[in-house]
Amino acid sequence: MNTFFNSSYGFQMSLEQVVQEVVRFMEADRQRRYKLIIGTDSDVVHENGEKQRGKADFVTAIVIHRVGNGGRYFWRRIPYQPMASLRQRMYQEVMYSLEIAKTLFGYFRQASFPFLDFEIHVDVGENGETKTMIQELVSMIRANNFEAKTKPESYAATKVADRHV
């Protein structure tokens, strides 16, 4: 699995380096409120211009948002994985997001940033094929003590990760 993330500036970084960059960004203005947001998106793999049924690429984004004043993001691609269904793909998106969120939470639990909120953004919404999965995916996230956001508020998954998938 790809453990390196790409910065929005085009640099490849380890997760530890991403944490250092996030800390540096937050230390620039410690009085502000921050949101650390994780979101994953996926797409069916395309080969020779055609979709390959049963295979999907995943992109996980880490967004640090200085509320009211911009942010930065980092992303990683997980090359194609065999996927039997859309449901399995959505579950895998949540699992990749939870994996990163738990790791980051471990780093930041000891840090002294009182105005840091964690969110996981899920690429599901009231319209489309995924609407029947909202409750179960949100419940998975909440069971891990993270706040979940769905469309249209889930920009880390639907905009940031989607840009790189």
C-alpha positions as CSV (number, residue, x, y, z in Angstrom):
1,M,0.0,0.0,0.0
2,N,1.2,3.5,-0.8
3,T,2.3,5.1,2.5
4,F,3.5,8.3,0.8
5,F,1.3,11.4,0.4
6,N,1.5,14.1,-2.2
7,S,1.3,17.7,-1.1
8,S,-0.7,20.3,-3.0
9,Y,2.7,21.7,-4.1
10,G,3.7,18.4,-5.7
11,F,6.1,17.0,-3.1
12,Q,6.0,13.4,-1.9
13,M,5.9,13.1,1.9
14,S,5.7,10.4,4.5
15,L,2.7,10.5,6.9
16,E,5.1,11.8,9.6
17,Q,6.2,14.7,7.3
18,V,2.5,15.4,6.6
19,V,1.9,15.7,10.4
20,Q,4.9,18.1,10.7
21,E,3.5,20.3,7.9
22,V,0.1,20.3,9.5
23,V,1.6,21.3,12.9
24,R,3.6,24.0,11.2
25,F,0.5,25.3,9.5
26,M,-1.4,25.4,12.8
27,E,1.4,26.9,14.8
28,A,1.4,29.9,12.4
29,D,-1.9,31.0,14.0
30,R,-2.6,29.1,17.3
31,Q,-5.6,31.2,18.2
32,R,-7.7,30.0,15.2
33,R,-10.0,27.0,15.0
34,Y,-8.8,24.1,12.8
35,K,-10.5,21.1,11.2
36,L,-8.5,18.1,10.2
37,I,-10.6,16.4,7.6
38,I,-10.1,13.0,6.0
39,G,-11.9,11.9,2.8
40,T,-11.5,9.1,0.3
41,D,-12.9,8.8,-3.2
42,S,-12.7,6.0,-5.7
43,D,-13.3,5.4,-9.3
44,V,-13.5,2.3,-11.5
45,V,-10.2,1.6,-13.2
46,H,-10.0,2.6,-16.9
47,E,-7.7,0.6,-19.2
48,N,-7.5,1.5,-22.9
49,G,-10.3,4.0,-22.5
50,E,-12.8,1.5,-21.0
51,K,-13.9,0.9,-17.5
52,Q,-12.7,-2.4,-16.0
53,R,-15.5,-3.8,-14.0
54,G,-14.5,-5.1,-10.5
55,K,-11.4,-2.9,-10.1
56,A,-11.2,0.6,-8.4
57,D,-8.5,3.2,-7.6
58,F,-8.7,5.0,-4.3
59,V,-7.5,8.4,-3.3
60,T,-7.4,9.6,0.4
61,A,-7.1,13.3,1.1
62,I,-6.0,14.9,4.4
63,V,-7.2,18.5,4.6
64,I,-6.2,20.9,7.3
65,H,-8.7,23.8,7.3
66,R,-8.0,27.0,9.2
67,V,-11.7,27.9,9.6
68,G,-12.4,31.2,7.8
69,N,-8.9,31.4,6.4
70,G,-7.9,28.7,3.9
71,G,-6.1,25.5,4.3
72,R,-3.7,22.9,2.8
73,Y,-4.2,19.3,1.7
74,F,-2.3,16.1,1.0
75,W,-3.3,13.0,-0.8
76,R,-2.3,9.5,-1.6
77,R,-3.4,7.1,-4.3
78,I,-4.0,3.4,-3.6
79,P,-3.7,1.6,-6.9
80,Y,-6.5,-0.6,-8.1
81,Q,-8.1,-3.0,-5.7
82,P,-10.6,-5.8,-6.7
83,M,-14.1,-4.6,-5.9
84,A,-17.2,-6.7,-6.3
85,S,-19.8,-3.9,-5.9
86,L,-20.4,-0.3,-5.3
87,R,-21.3,-1.1,-1.7
88,Q,-17.9,-2.8,-1.2
89,R,-16.2,0.3,-2.7
90,M,-18.0,2.7,-0.4
91,Y,-17.1,0.6,2.6
92,Q,-13.5,0.5,1.5
93,E,-13.5,4.3,1.1
94,V,-14.6,4.6,4.7
95,M,-12.1,2.1,5.9
96,Y,-9.2,3.9,4.2
97,S,-10.4,7.2,5.8
98,L,-10.7,5.6,9.2
99,E,-7.2,4.1,9.0
100,I,-5.7,7.5,8.4
101,A,-7.9,9.4,10.9
102,K,-7.0,7.0,13.7
103,T,-3.3,7.3,12.9
104,L,-3.5,11.1,12.8
105,F,-5.6,11.2,15.9
106,G,-2.8,9.3,17.7
107,Y,-0.3,12.0,16.7
108,F,-2.5,15.0,17.6
109,R,-4.0,13.6,20.8
110,Q,-0.7,14.6,22.6
111,A,-0.4,18.0,20.8
112,S,-1.6,21.1,22.5
113,F,-4.0,22.4,19.9
114,P,-7.3,23.1,21.8
115,F,-9.1,24.2,18.7
116,L,-8.7,21.1,16.5
117,D,-11.7,19.2,15.3
118,F,-11.6,15.9,13.3
119,E,-14.1,15.1,10.5
120,I,-14.4,12.2,8.0
121,H,-16.0,13.1,4.8
122,V,-17.9,10.4,2.9
123,D,-18.8,10.4,-0.8
124,V,-22.5,9.5,-0.3
125,G,-25.6,11.6,-0.4
126,E,-29.4,11.7,-0.6
127,N,-29.3,11.5,-4.4
128,G,-27.9,8.6,-6.4
129,E,-27.1,5.0,-5.9
130,T,-25.4,5.5,-2.5
131,K,-28.3,7.0,-0.6
132,T,-29.2,3.6,0.9
133,M,-25.8,3.4,2.5
134,I,-25.7,6.7,4.3
135,Q,-26.8,5.5,7.7
136,E,-24.6,2.5,7.9
137,L,-21.4,4.3,6.7
138,V,-22.0,7.3,9.0
139,S,-22.6,4.8,11.8
140,M,-19.3,3.1,11.1
141,I,-17.5,6.5,11.4
142,R,-19.4,7.6,14.6
143,A,-18.7,4.2,16.2
144,N,-15.0,5.1,15.9
145,N,-15.7,8.5,17.6
146,F,-15.3,10.7,14.5
147,E,-17.8,13.2,13.1
148,A,-19.1,12.2,9.7
149,K,-20.1,14.6,6.9
150,T,-22.0,13.5,3.7
151,K,-22.8,15.3,0.5
152,P,-23.0,18.2,0.0
153,E,-20.8,19.0,3.0
154,S,-18.2,16.2,2.3
155,Y,-15.8,18.3,0.2
156,A,-12.6,16.4,1.3
157,A,-14.0,13.3,-0.5
158,T,-16.1,14.9,-3.2
159,K,-13.8,17.7,-4.3
160,V,-10.3,17.2,-3.0
161,A,-9.9,13.4,-3.3
162,D,-12.1,13.3,-6.4
163,R,-9.7,15.7,-8.2
164,H,-6.9,13.1,-7.9
165,V,-8.7,9.8,-8.4
